[in-house]
Amino acid sequence: MKRATRTYRSEAEWQQLIQQQSSSGLSVRAFCKQRRIGDQSFYAWRNRLAKRKEPAAALNLLDITDLMTPDNVGQWHIELDLGSGIKLNLSQR
């Protein structure tokens, strides 16, 4: 009996395969069979990569529609601190 050869894939290749499966409309089993990928390896990599993703930062939203009233037109200045020393300044004076 001929032994199956192993294909070694990089993390980026697994990420691409996971995205392809997700958008393919195929089940994991069908996708893996079509691509000759072990479904256990697929699940293991999908879980591994999901754990590495950083949790989404909580959104703190601010309603600035009051700044656009006729009384305030031409008077507003908004500064957004995006972190890492990056700031976005919006001015109207």
Buried (B, 14 or more C-beta within 10 A) or exposed (E): EEEEEEEEBEEEEBBEBBEEBEEEEBEBEEBBEEBEBEBEBBEEBBEEEEEEEEEEEEEEEEEEEEBEEEEEEEEBEEEEEEEEEEEEEEEEE
